[in-house]
Amino acid sequence: MTKKILKREKFSFIISSVLFFHMTQANADWTDARCDIYPKGSDSPEKIIPCIFSQRQGYITITRNDGVTHDLSPTDKADLYTDDKNREIVREYIPGDGGFIFRLSNESVYVYWNTSALHPDTTDANNWTAPYTTEKYDATTRLKCGKLNDNQQSCPAGILRMEDKQASIVITSPSGQEFTINFMTDYINATGREVQSRLNGDTWIIDIDNAETYEIPLAAIEGG
């Protein structure tokens, strides 16, 4: 009798463990994200909104806070999906740890893991260059930035100057990602990114990952 009870208890424990494992797995495949919605053919987002990205066994669901949900099913081709109307959707990767781009028939949905742009820092409403301050940097500014050949935005930056007119400039990109461009005597590089640079008069034009452009005046680098 005791052996049967022990076997039942052991069996119950195994079943409970398996159920708990699957419940944990089911709850672990989603994340809060930021969705930028670009109408087809547009270079500017129509809206920037919170969303939830979930994935299970290759199937993807994007739940937007504007009431739209995208249910995507995998195909036998990598990065090619179909929606609930059997339309093809192509998935692309955002450089670095940015996220994904989903090319739909009428719009593109950019899914970013970094959601800080949805919650701008308002601790200092008068700080035009927040989150950068002169307490931590030699100078702060906002730089012209944006998509390649379309730098119509401005990005906050903190400048750390060095000897011999060298500097490291920490920038928050339009997508909310922070990275550093280093202006050294013999080279220019950026953290985890591919850089192409050219000097146009007194301004460096910096192309990042062949996707974004930043304009850095010499005065920002050299000071004075």
N, C-alpha and C positions, 0 to 999 in steps of 0.2 A: 504493500500500500504506500509506504514511504517512497519507494523508488518511482512509482507512478506519479506521485505528487511532484517529486523533484523533476521528473521528465517534463511534466506539464509546465512547471515554473520556468524551466530552461527554454522550452519551446516558446512560451509567451514572451520571454525576454528577447529571444532572437527575432520574433515577429515585430515586437515593439521597436527594436533597434533598426530593423530594416525599414519600417514605416517612418521612423524619425529621420533616417538617412535620406530617404526619398523626399520627405517634406522639406528638409534642409536644402537639398539640391534644388527643389522646385522654387524655393524662395531666394535662391542665391544667383539667379541668372537675369536679374534686371538691375538697372541703375538710373538714377536721376541724370538728366543730360540737358543740354541746350540745343534747340533746333532753330536754325536760320533758314527761312523759306524764301527761295529765289524763284520768281516766275520764269518760265521758259524764255531764254534769250536775254534775260536781264542780268546786269552786273551788280545790282544792288538788292539787298534782301527786302522783301515786302514786310516781313515781320521777324522779330527775334523773340522766341517764347520758350518757356520751360517744356520739357517733354520727358517721357520715360522710354528707355530703350531696353527691350528684353529679347533674349535669344535662347532657344531650346532646341537641341537636335537639328540645328541648321535653319530652323524657322525663326523669323524675325518679326517682332511687333514694335512699332513706334507709335506711342500714344501721346498726341499733342494736346496742350491745354486749351487749344481753340476748338476742341471737339472732333478733330480729324484723327482717325486711326489708320495706320498702314499695316496690313497683314501680308507679309512677304514669304513666299515659299521657295526653297532652293530648287535649282535645276541640276542637270548633269554637267553644267559648265561653271567653272569657278567665277564667283562674283556676279553671276547672273541669276536674277530672281523673277518670279511672277507675282502679280497682285491677285486680289480676289476676282478680278475680271479677266485674268489670264494675260494681262499686259506685261511686257518685259521691263524689268527695272535693273539697271546696272549699278553695282556698288563700286565706289572708288575709295582710296585711302587718303586721309588728310595727313600730310607729313608730320613726323615726330609721333607724339602720343595724342594727336588731335582728335581723331575719331573717324567718321565715315561720311561719304557723300552718296546719296541715293538719287539717281537720275530717273525721275518719273516722266510720264508722257507730257505733263503740263507744267511741271515745276521740278526744282531740285531741292532736296532736303539735306542740309548740312547738319550732322549730329556731332556736337562737341562734348567731350567729357568734362571739360573745364566750364563750370557754370558761374564763375565769378562775375562775368559781364552782366548777368541777370540781377546781380546785387551790388551795384556800384558803392564804393566807399563814400559815405556821406559824413564821416566824422569831422571833416574840415571842409565846409562848403566853399570856403574862399581859396582853397588850394587847387588851382587849375591843373596842377601836375600830379595830383594824388594818384597812387599811394607814395610818390617820391617826395622827399623833403630835404632841405639843406642841412638837416641835423645828421643825415647819414651820407649825403652826397655833396660833392664840391659845387654842383649846380644842378638845377632841374629845368626841364623845358617840355614843350610838345613839338613833335616832329611830324612833317607831312608823311603820310603813310597810306597804304591801301593795296588793292590788287595790282598786279603787274600792269604798268602803263595807265593806271587809273587811281593815282594816289590823291583822292579827294577827302581823305579823313585826316585826323591828327591823333597821334599816340603819345601818351605820357612817357617821359624818360628821366632817368637819373644818371648823372655824369660823374665818373671817377677819373680825375686827371692824374697824369704821371709826368715824369721828366721827359724832356726831348719832344714835347708836343704829342705825347701818346695819351690814349684814354680808353677806358672801357665804359660803354654806354648800355645801361640796362633799360630795356624797352618792354612795355606791355602791348602786344600786337592787337589788331582789331578783333581777333578771336578770343582775346583774354589770356593768351599764353605769354609768359615772361621769358625773355632770353637776353643774351648779352652779345653785343658786337664789339670786338676788340680792334682798335686802331693802333697798330704797332708800327715801328719805323720801317720794317721790311715787308709787312704783310697786314692783311685785314681778314679776320675770320669771325665766326659766330658759333655759339655753343650748340652743338648737335644739328647744325644746318649748313646747307651748301650756299656759298656766297659768291656773287659776281659783283664787282665794284668798278666804278669809273668816276673820275673827277670832272665835273662840269663847272668850270669857273671856280667859285669858292665854295662849292657844295659837292659832297660825295653822294652819288646815287648808288644805293645798295639794293641789289635784287636778292631775295631770300628764297631758296628752293624753287627758283623759276616761277614763283607764284605771288610774291609780295614785294613791294618796293618801299624803300625808306629814303628820305632826303636828310642828310646830316651836314649842316653847315660847318665849315672849318672853325668858325668862332666857337661852336659848341665843344669841339674837340680840344682846341688849343687854349681857349679862354682869353683873358686879356681884353 
